[in-house]
Amino acid sequence: MESSCLNYSHVLRKPPSVFSSRKVKLQQWCTFPFPLQKKNTTKITSFYLNGTFSTSNRKSSLFPKCQAVSIENAVSVHSEIGNEGIGIVSFLQGKNFLVTGATGFLAKVLIEKILRTNPDVGKFYIIIKARDDEAAKERLINEIVNTELFKSLQEIHGNNYREFMLKKIIPVLGNVRETGIGIKPEIAREIAEEVDIIVNSAASTTFDERYDVALDINTLGPYRLMSFAKRMKRLKLFLQVSTAYVNGQRQGVISERPFGLGDTIASEISSSNYCPVLDIEEEIKLAFSSTAKDDASNVQEMKDLGLKRAKLYGWQDTYVFTKAMGEMIINSMRGEIPVVTIRPSVIESTLKEPFPGWMEGNRMMDPIVLYYGKGQLTGFLVETHGVLDVVPADMVVNATVAAMAKHGSCTDPGMHIYHVASSNVNPLVFSHLANIMLEHFSTSPYMDPAGQPIQVQPMKLFHEMSKFSDFIYADAMEKSAKVAGPVSNERVSDRLKALCMKLVEQAKYLATIYEPYTFYGGRFDNTNTEELIDEMSEEERENFQFDVESINWEDYIANVHIPGLRKHVKKGRGMP
Ligand SMILES: NC(=O)c1ccc[n+]([C@@H]2O[C@H](COP(=O)([O-])OP(=O)(O)OC[C@H]3O[C@@H](n4cnc5c(N)ncnc54)[C@H](OP(=O)(O)O)[C@@H]3O)[C@@H](O)[C@H]2O)c1
């Protein structure tokens, strides 16, 4: 420990309890409840205050539960020089993983990152849905080993790349919808002996998924995996990939709190005395008893049922409701198993690693971006000053790895929640996003089939559904008239109107599904995630970056994300 005199200013996220009133007179040493980490790897553990200090009560703004204090008048600081950080690299050495959802977007980025930065890691047993073992292996090769995402590893390992990958990644035929996640007994025994960390990334991410399917994957999937986890001999951590939107219709700054069994958002936000009681078993019975007839009409019925049940309990859609119930199940079953729940907001393409702009699938805001770029969608229903909470995939992965190392290396059980989200610390406002899109597609336009650049206009943002649908109808009519020329035939004119009405209905449906997100009233606090950064060494912060505050949205959206989307998802179609 060393003592030094300095004029130091910092806002504490969790100030010592001594700061309980707005103005305090102090002449004493104060010890932090945790060391305050400075970027130069100095750990400040205590400071001496001399004089009167103002504390700002920020309960209603950024930090709902604590006060903040500037310690610029601290006259003396005790500090520890040198910081080993979390020990991410040493933690990962030799660890074996069981991963679900590895053929999906996010888990693939996670596996790539770990294999690239920690070639001494153990094995990844990845659960793959397939006809048989051979087909599962084929999916591993086609959807992971041979993909562009892994090109850095291909360069590193050269001719040995395929051998390296097949030694590290073991495809396991399975399905989280089946008892025992559908794994054959021999491999289940091996996994139970070998695995240190479970990463559950499998999900149905469709907002309006049929209720029975969403429950089976997002709620019962975690139940089946946690049951399997109980058999594991050396398990150190269960890591659940959830979503920040499990917070449902909570408003304001939303802290990183776990769910207890049967918690509902409705009971938190409702002003009425009556609140429906959530019983997950009853929900499962309800959904599964309704599936007796499995025909096409039943699909819509089951979708409607999911949305209805979600809204009843205070969630916006079936996806987030069933994910929240998945968290509840894990929390109620975990016992002595340490659990980390990562809650990212909307995950978009990689910011930096393994290279900028890698993306898979046409997700969340992307269909709107692409329709806009092609001139097919000139307006949308959003809260103009509202915020779209976006995070790059590599930042989500880095936060996941850091949290994994932190909680996997201590024997302390518990449920540790991490929001990986930008809305509270670095908000991307819709009107700003619209301007960035305009700028991008004005300078790098899509080409029409005749090879001519498609001109885009500023996107019109609507607050009300009626105005939005009127606009879409008028726009569709105008475009159709341009294509069809003057219409004298009444039958053709009726057909055009019907077509435009159909477009309006589609746009309205899209807007309705997105509405809970484009008018979202909450901002995700990420105090735990920021504290994780504070605990990292300088080297770890460099190699596992997830400081969302540092994202420059113009640069990321215009120069990284949209080009990545056009290149990797749309495969360069419509580019000059
Ligand atoms: N993408 C986002 O913006 C976002 C945002 C916040 C949170 N999250 C969460 O992040 C996680 C990963 O999302 P993602 O975007 O990577 O999803 P994704 O690309 O849709 O991938 C989903 C994965 O789950 C697997 N899966 C689905 N049903 C399964 C089953 N019955 N048994 C085994 N595996 C099954 C899929 O396998 P198949 O390939 O066989 O279908 C796929 O590998 C999810 O838990 C999601 O809730 C995503």
Ligand as a Chemical Component Dictionary entry (heavy atoms), coordinates in Angstrom:
data_LIG
# 
_chem_comp.id                   LIG 
_chem_comp.type                 NON-POLYMER 
_chem_comp.pdbx_formal_charge   0 
_chem_comp.three_letter_code    LIG 
# 
loop_
_chem_comp_atom.comp_id 
_chem_comp_atom.atom_id 
_chem_comp_atom.alt_atom_id 
_chem_comp_atom.type_symbol 
_chem_comp_atom.charge 
_chem_comp_atom.model_Cartn_x 
_chem_comp_atom.model_Cartn_y 
_chem_comp_atom.model_Cartn_z 
_chem_comp_atom.pdbx_ordinal 
LIG N1  N1  N 0  -29.797 -12.010 -31.577 1  
LIG C1  C1  C 0  -30.128 -11.074 -30.701 2  
LIG O1  O1  O 0  -30.299 -9.904  -31.035 3  
LIG C2  C2  C 0  -30.262 -11.432 -29.248 4  
LIG C3  C3  C 0  -30.460 -10.396 -28.333 5  
LIG C4  C4  C 0  -30.529 -10.687 -26.990 6  
LIG C5  C5  C 0  -30.427 -11.976 -26.560 7  
LIG N2  N2  N 1  -30.254 -12.969 -27.460 8  
LIG C6  C6  C 0  -30.142 -14.336 -26.959 9  
LIG O2  O2  O 0  -28.913 -14.833 -27.406 10 
LIG C7  C7  C 0  -29.007 -16.229 -27.636 11 
LIG C8  C8  C 0  -28.464 -16.539 -28.996 12 
LIG O3  O3  O 0  -29.209 -15.834 -29.950 13 
LIG P1  P1  P 0  -28.855 -15.946 -31.479 14 
LIG O4  O4  O 0  -29.153 -14.641 -32.080 15 
LIG O5  O5  O -1 -27.531 -16.561 -31.630 16 
LIG O6  O6  O 0  -29.976 -16.972 -31.942 17 
LIG P2  P2  P 0  -30.080 -17.771 -33.311 18 
LIG O7  O7  O 0  -29.085 -17.328 -34.301 19 
LIG O8  O8  O 0  -31.511 -17.752 -33.673 20 
LIG O9  O9  O 0  -29.668 -19.232 -32.877 21 
LIG C9  C9  C 0  -30.478 -20.001 -32.073 22 
LIG C10 C10 C 0  -29.755 -21.267 -31.790 23 
LIG O10 O10 O 0  -30.571 -22.079 -30.941 24 
LIG C11 C11 C 0  -30.615 -23.385 -31.501 25 
LIG N3  N3  N 0  -31.842 -24.081 -31.147 26 
LIG C12 C12 C 0  -33.118 -23.681 -31.356 27 
LIG N4  N4  N 0  -33.956 -24.657 -30.959 28 
LIG C13 C13 C 0  -33.202 -25.660 -30.470 29 
LIG C14 C14 C 0  -33.495 -26.927 -29.934 30 
LIG N5  N5  N 0  -34.749 -27.344 -29.800 31 
LIG N6  N6  N 0  -32.473 -27.714 -29.526 32 
LIG C15 C15 C 0  -31.185 -27.302 -29.689 33 
LIG N7  N7  N 0  -30.846 -26.116 -30.209 34 
LIG C16 C16 C 0  -31.845 -25.312 -30.600 35 
LIG C17 C17 C 0  -30.567 -23.147 -33.006 36 
LIG O11 O11 O 0  -30.258 -24.357 -33.636 37 
LIG P3  P3  P 0  -30.644 -24.596 -35.177 38 
LIG O12 O12 O 0  -29.529 -23.987 -35.947 39 
LIG O13 O13 O 0  -30.681 -26.091 -35.282 40 
LIG O14 O14 O 0  -31.964 -23.961 -35.413 41 
LIG C18 C18 C 0  -29.474 -22.097 -33.057 42 
LIG O15 O15 O 0  -28.220 -22.705 -32.935 43 
LIG C19 C19 C 0  -30.461 -16.592 -27.443 44 
LIG O16 O16 O 0  -30.599 -17.199 -26.191 45 
LIG C20 C20 C 0  -31.191 -15.280 -27.499 46 
LIG O17 O17 O 0  -32.333 -15.292 -26.690 47 
LIG C21 C21 C 0  -30.167 -12.742 -28.802 48 
# 
loop_
_chem_comp_bond.comp_id 
_chem_comp_bond.atom_id_1 
_chem_comp_bond.atom_id_2 
_chem_comp_bond.value_order 
_chem_comp_bond.pdbx_ordinal 
LIG N1  C1  SING 1  
LIG C1  O1  DOUB 2  
LIG C1  C2  SING 3  
LIG C2  C3  SING 4  
LIG C2  C21 DOUB 5  
LIG C3  C4  DOUB 6  
LIG C4  C5  SING 7  
LIG C5  N2  DOUB 8  
LIG N2  C6  SING 9  
LIG N2  C21 SING 10 
LIG C6  O2  SING 11 
LIG C6  C20 SING 12 
LIG O2  C7  SING 13 
LIG C7  C8  SING 14 
LIG C7  C19 SING 15 
LIG C8  O3  SING 16 
LIG O3  P1  SING 17 
LIG P1  O4  DOUB 18 
LIG P1  O5  SING 19 
LIG P1  O6  SING 20 
LIG O6  P2  SING 21 
LIG P2  O7  DOUB 22 
LIG P2  O8  SING 23 
LIG P2  O9  SING 24 
LIG O9  C9  SING 25 
LIG C9  C10 SING 26 
LIG C10 O10 SING 27 
LIG C10 C18 SING 28 
LIG O10 C11 SING 29 
LIG C11 N3  SING 30 
LIG C11 C17 SING 31 
LIG N3  C12 SING 32 
LIG N3  C16 SING 33 
LIG C12 N4  DOUB 34 
LIG N4  C13 SING 35 
LIG C13 C14 SING 36 
LIG C13 C16 DOUB 37 
LIG C14 N5  SING 38 
LIG C14 N6  DOUB 39 
LIG N6  C15 SING 40 
LIG C15 N7  DOUB 41 
LIG N7  C16 SING 42 
LIG C17 O11 SING 43 
LIG C17 C18 SING 44 
LIG O11 P3  SING 45 
LIG P3  O12 DOUB 46 
LIG P3  O13 SING 47 
LIG P3  O14 SING 48 
LIG C18 O15 SING 49 
LIG C19 O16 SING 50 
LIG C19 C20 SING 51 
LIG C20 O17 SING 52 
# 
